[in-house]
Amino acid sequence: MTTAPPYWFKSSYSDNGGQCVEVATNLAASHGTVPVRDSKRPTGPVLTLPATAFTAFVAGVKDGGFGARR
């Protein structure tokens, strides 16, 4: 059995001066998780979220559920 490596990407909206995260959604279907990391520290720690939690987070962002950025 082989394990797919994470395929990291940043949103095309992430042109905000380096304050970005990268996600590896390619593991959601096979592992049920979405790894997240700081784009400035690609060898740093990785937060692994359940795919359902990541989906809920993205839906909340799209719906404006986290308020305006200040």
Secondary structure, 3 states (H helix, E strand, C coil): CCCCCCCCECCCCCCCCCCCEEECHHHHHHHCEEEEEECCCCCCCEEEEEHHHHHHHHHHHHCCCCCCCC
